[in-house]
Amino acid sequence: MDRRTTLVATAEFLAWWAALAGLWLILVSAVDTLELAVGAGAAAVAALAAVAARRAVTAG
């Protein structure tokens, strides 16, 4: 991977993460430290899956 590809993948991951973390915060009833940690982790896993799925589809 070259530098541009890495930057695009990182930006895509961060965009997915922000959208999914925001959705998590909208859907939870109580926002405390544990909820924020679980939401951030779940959003990161889902964002990684989304980026990997897109790369798998467009790879060839």
NUBAFI-979783 format. One record per atom (N, C-alpha, C, O): residue in three letters; residue number from 1; y, x, z. Coordinates in Angstrom, 2 decimals, padded with zeros to 5 digits. Layout:
PT_ALA_NUM_Y_X_Z .
...
//
This chain:
PT_MET_1_-001.18_000.84_000.00 .
PT_MET_1_000.00_000.00_000.00 .
PT_MET_1_001.24_000.88_000.00 .
PT_MET_1_001.32_001.88_000.72 .
PT_ASP_2_002.18_000.51_-000.81 .
PT_ASP_2_003.43_001.25_-000.81 .
PT_ASP_2_004.42_000.60_000.18 .
PT_ASP_2_004.12_-000.41_000.81 .
PT_ARG_3_005.57_001.20_000.29 .
PT_ARG_3_006.56_000.76_001.29 .
PT_ARG_3_007.03_-000.68_001.01 .
PT_ARG_3_007.18_-001.47_001.94 .
PT_ARG_4_007.26_-001.01_-000.24 .
PT_ARG_4_007.75_-002.35_-000.58 .
PT_ARG_4_006.71_-003.41_-000.23 .
PT_ARG_4_007.06_-004.46_000.31 .
PT_THR_5_005.46_-003.15_-000.54 .
PT_THR_5_004.39_-004.10_-000.23 .
PT_THR_5_004.27_-004.32_001.27 .
PT_THR_5_004.07_-005.44_001.74 .
PT_THR_6_004.40_-003.25_002.02 .
PT_THR_6_004.34_-003.34_003.48 .
PT_THR_6_005.49_-004.17_004.02 .
PT_THR_6_005.30_-005.00_004.91 .
PT_LEU_7_006.69_-003.96_003.49 .
PT_LEU_7_007.85_-004.73_003.95 .
PT_LEU_7_007.72_-006.21_003.60 .
PT_LEU_7_008.07_-007.06_004.41 .
PT_VAL_8_007.22_-006.50_002.42 .
PT_VAL_8_007.03_-007.90_002.02 .
PT_VAL_8_005.99_-008.57_002.90 .
PT_VAL_8_006.19_-009.70_003.35 .
PT_ALA_9_004.88_-007.89_003.16 .
PT_ALA_9_003.83_-008.45_004.02 .
PT_ALA_9_004.34_-008.67_005.44 .
PT_ALA_9_004.02_-009.68_006.07 .
PT_THR_10_005.13_-007.73_005.95 .
PT_THR_10_005.68_-007.86_007.29 .
PT_THR_10_006.67_-009.03_007.36 .
PT_THR_10_006.65_-009.80_008.31 .
PT_ALA_11_007.51_-009.15_006.36 .
PT_ALA_11_008.47_-010.26_006.32 .
PT_ALA_11_007.74_-011.59_006.22 .
PT_ALA_11_008.13_-012.56_006.87 .
PT_GLU_12_006.69_-011.65_005.42 .
PT_GLU_12_005.92_-012.88_005.30 .
PT_GLU_12_005.25_-013.24_006.63 .
PT_GLU_12_005.26_-014.39_007.05 .
PT_PHE_13_004.68_-012.23_007.29 .
PT_PHE_13_004.05_-012.46_008.60 .
PT_PHE_13_005.07_-012.99_009.59 .
PT_PHE_13_004.80_-013.95_010.31 .
PT_LEU_14_006.25_-012.37_009.65 .
PT_LEU_14_007.28_-012.79_010.61 .
PT_LEU_14_007.79_-014.20_010.30 .
PT_LEU_14_008.08_-014.97_011.22 .
PT_ALA_15_007.90_-014.54_009.03 .
PT_ALA_15_008.33_-015.89_008.66 .
PT_ALA_15_007.29_-016.93_009.11 .
PT_ALA_15_007.64_-017.95_009.69 .
PT_TRP_16_006.02_-016.65_008.83 .
PT_TRP_16_004.95_-017.54_009.28 .
PT_TRP_16_004.95_-017.65_010.80 .
PT_TRP_16_004.84_-018.74_011.36 .
PT_TRP_17_005.08_-016.50_011.48 .
PT_TRP_17_005.04_-016.51_012.93 .
PT_TRP_17_006.18_-017.34_013.51 .
PT_TRP_17_005.97_-018.14_014.42 .
PT_ALA_18_007.37_-017.16_012.98 .
PT_ALA_18_008.53_-017.91_013.48 .
PT_ALA_18_008.35_-019.41_013.27 .
PT_ALA_18_008.64_-020.21_014.17 .
PT_ALA_19_007.86_-019.80_012.10 .
PT_ALA_19_007.66_-021.22_011.82 .
PT_ALA_19_006.59_-021.82_012.74 .
PT_ALA_19_006.76_-022.91_013.28 .
PT_LEU_20_005.49_-021.10_012.91 .
PT_LEU_20_004.40_-021.62_013.74 .
PT_LEU_20_004.74_-021.61_015.22 .
PT_LEU_20_004.36_-022.53_015.95 .
PT_ALA_21_005.44_-020.59_015.68 .
PT_ALA_21_005.87_-020.55_017.08 .
PT_ALA_21_006.88_-021.67_017.36 .
PT_ALA_21_006.84_-022.29_018.42 .
PT_GLY_22_007.77_-021.91_016.42 .
PT_GLY_22_008.72_-023.02_016.56 .
PT_GLY_22_008.02_-024.36_016.62 .
PT_GLY_22_008.39_-025.21_017.43 .
PT_LEU_23_007.02_-024.54_015.78 .
PT_LEU_23_006.24_-025.78_015.81 .
PT_LEU_23_005.53_-025.94_017.15 .
PT_LEU_23_005.49_-027.03_017.71 .
PT_TRP_24_004.96_-024.84_017.65 .
PT_TRP_24_004.29_-024.88_018.96 .
PT_TRP_24_005.27_-025.34_020.04 .
PT_TRP_24_004.94_-026.19_020.86 .
PT_LEU_25_006.47_-024.77_020.03 .
PT_LEU_25_007.46_-025.12_021.06 .
PT_LEU_25_007.89_-026.57_020.96 .
PT_LEU_25_008.19_-027.21_021.97 .
PT_ILE_26_007.93_-027.09_019.75 .
PT_ILE_26_008.29_-028.50_019.58 .
PT_ILE_26_007.20_-029.41_020.13 .
PT_ILE_26_007.49_-030.47_020.70 .
PT_LEU_27_005.95_-029.01_019.96 .
PT_LEU_27_004.83_-029.87_020.32 .
PT_LEU_27_004.38_-029.78_021.79 .
PT_LEU_27_003.70_-030.69_022.26 .
PT_VAL_28_004.74_-028.73_022.50 .
PT_VAL_28_004.32_-028.64_023.90 .
PT_VAL_28_005.27_-029.45_024.78 .
PT_VAL_28_006.45_-029.62_024.46 .
PT_SER_29_004.73_-029.95_025.89 .
PT_SER_29_005.57_-030.78_026.75 .
PT_SER_29_006.32_-029.96_027.80 .
PT_SER_29_007.45_-030.30_028.15 .
PT_ALA_30_005.70_-028.89_028.29 .
PT_ALA_30_006.34_-028.06_029.30 .
PT_ALA_30_006.41_-026.63_028.80 .
PT_ALA_30_005.40_-026.05_028.41 .
PT_VAL_31_007.60_-026.08_028.81 .
PT_VAL_31_007.77_-024.70_028.33 .
PT_VAL_31_007.93_-023.79_029.54 .
PT_VAL_31_008.98_-023.78_030.19 .
PT_ASP_32_006.89_-023.03_029.84 .
PT_ASP_32_006.97_-022.02_030.88 .
PT_ASP_32_006.45_-020.70_030.29 .
PT_ASP_32_006.13_-020.63_029.11 .
PT_THR_33_006.37_-019.68_031.10 .
PT_THR_33_006.02_-018.35_030.62 .
PT_THR_33_004.63_-018.33_029.98 .
PT_THR_33_004.44_-017.72_028.93 .
PT_LEU_34_003.67_-018.99_030.62 .
PT_LEU_34_002.31_-019.01_030.09 .
PT_LEU_34_002.26_-019.72_028.74 .
PT_LEU_34_001.60_-019.26_027.82 .
PT_GLU_35_002.96_-020.84_028.63 .
PT_GLU_35_002.99_-021.57_027.35 .
PT_GLU_35_003.62_-020.72_026.25 .
PT_GLU_35_003.14_-020.72_025.11 .
PT_LEU_36_004.66_-019.99_026.58 .
PT_LEU_36_005.29_-019.12_025.58 .
PT_LEU_36_004.34_-018.02_025.14 .
PT_LEU_36_004.27_-017.71_023.95 .
PT_ALA_37_003.60_-017.43_026.08 .
PT_ALA_37_002.66_-016.37_025.73 .
PT_ALA_37_001.51_-016.90_024.87 .
PT_ALA_37_001.15_-016.28_023.87 .
PT_VAL_38_000.96_-018.02_025.25 .
PT_VAL_38_-000.14_-018.61_024.48 .
PT_VAL_38_000.35_-019.03_023.09 .
PT_VAL_38_-000.33_-018.80_022.09 .
PT_GLY_39_001.52_-019.63_023.03 .
PT_GLY_39_002.08_-020.04_021.75 .
PT_GLY_39_002.36_-018.86_020.83 .
PT_GLY_39_002.08_-018.93_019.63 .
PT_ALA_40_002.90_-017.79_021.38 .
PT_ALA_40_003.17_-016.60_020.58 .
PT_ALA_40_001.88_-015.99_020.06 .
PT_ALA_40_001.81_-015.56_018.91 .
PT_GLY_41_000.87_-015.94_020.90 .
PT_GLY_41_-000.43_-015.39_020.48 .
PT_GLY_41_-001.10_-016.24_019.42 .
PT_GLY_41_-001.61_-015.72_018.42 .
PT_ALA_42_-001.11_-017.54_019.64 .
PT_ALA_42_-001.73_-018.45_018.67 .
PT_ALA_42_-000.98_-018.41_017.33 .
PT_ALA_42_-001.60_-018.44_016.27 .
PT_ALA_43_000.34_-018.35_017.39 .
PT_ALA_43_001.13_-018.26_016.17 .
PT_ALA_43_000.87_-016.96_015.43 .
PT_ALA_43_000.83_-016.94_014.20 .
PT_ALA_44_000.68_-015.87_016.17 .
PT_ALA_44_000.40_-014.58_015.53 .
PT_ALA_44_-000.96_-014.60_014.82 .
PT_ALA_44_-001.09_-014.09_013.70 .
PT_VAL_45_-001.96_-015.18_015.46 .
PT_VAL_45_-003.29_-015.27_014.84 .
PT_VAL_45_-003.23_-016.14_013.59 .
PT_VAL_45_-003.79_-015.78_012.55 .
PT_ALA_46_-002.55_-017.27_013.68 .
PT_ALA_46_-002.45_-018.17_012.53 .
PT_ALA_46_-001.61_-017.55_011.41 .
PT_ALA_46_-001.93_-017.73_010.23 .
PT_ALA_47_-000.56_-016.82_011.75 .
PT_ALA_47_000.26_-016.16_010.74 .
PT_ALA_47_-000.54_-015.08_010.02 .
PT_ALA_47_-000.44_-014.93_008.81 .
PT_LEU_48_-001.33_-014.32_010.78 .
PT_LEU_48_-002.19_-013.31_010.17 .
PT_LEU_48_-003.19_-013.94_009.22 .
PT_LEU_48_-003.45_-013.41_008.14 .
PT_ALA_49_-003.76_-015.07_009.61 .
PT_ALA_49_-004.71_-015.78_008.74 .
PT_ALA_49_-004.01_-016.30_007.48 .
PT_ALA_49_-004.59_-016.25_006.39 .
PT_ALA_50_-002.80_-016.78_007.61 .
PT_ALA_50_-002.07_-017.29_006.45 .
PT_ALA_50_-001.75_-016.18_005.46 .
PT_ALA_50_-001.91_-016.36_004.25 .
PT_VAL_51_-001.31_-015.04_005.97 .
PT_VAL_51_-001.01_-013.89_005.10 .
PT_VAL_51_-002.28_-013.40_004.42 .
PT_VAL_51_-002.28_-013.10_003.23 .
PT_ALA_52_-003.37_-013.30_005.17 .
PT_ALA_52_-004.63_-012.84_004.61 .
PT_ALA_52_-005.16_-013.81_003.54 .
PT_ALA_52_-005.68_-013.39_002.51 .
PT_ALA_53_-005.01_-015.10_003.79 .
PT_ALA_53_-005.46_-016.11_002.82 .
PT_ALA_53_-004.64_-016.02_001.53 .
PT_ALA_53_-005.20_-016.11_000.44 .
PT_ARG_54_-003.33_-015.86_001.66 .
PT_ARG_54_-002.50_-015.76_000.47 .
PT_ARG_54_-002.85_-014.50_-000.34 .
PT_ARG_54_-002.92_-014.54_-001.57 .
PT_ARG_55_-003.08_-013.40_000.37 .
PT_ARG_55_-003.44_-012.16_-000.33 .
PT_ARG_55_-004.79_-012.29_-001.01 .
PT_ARG_55_-004.98_-011.75_-002.11 .
PT_ALA_56_-005.72_-013.00_-000.39 .
PT_ALA_56_-007.04_-013.19_-000.98 .
PT_ALA_56_-006.95_-014.04_-002.26 .
PT_ALA_56_-007.66_-013.78_-003.23 .
PT_VAL_57_-006.09_-015.03_-002.24 .
PT_VAL_57_-005.95_-015.92_-003.40 .
PT_VAL_57_-005.24_-015.21_-004.55 .
PT_VAL_57_-005.62_-015.37_-005.71 .
PT_THR_58_-004.21_-014.45_-004.24 .
PT_THR_58_-003.42_-013.82_-005.30 .
PT_THR_58_-003.94_-012.44_-005.70 .
PT_THR_58_-003.41_-011.85_-006.64 .
PT_ALA_59_-004.95_-011.94_-005.02 .
PT_ALA_59_-005.45_-010.59_-005.32 .
PT_ALA_59_-006.20_-010.52_-006.65 .
PT_ALA_59_-006.28_-009.46_-007.26 .
PT_GLY_60_-006.74_-011.61_-007.08 .
PT_GLY_60_-007.42_-011.44_-008.33 .
PT_GLY_60_-008.26_-012.56_-008.70 .
PT_GLY_60_-008.90_-012.54_-009.75 .
//
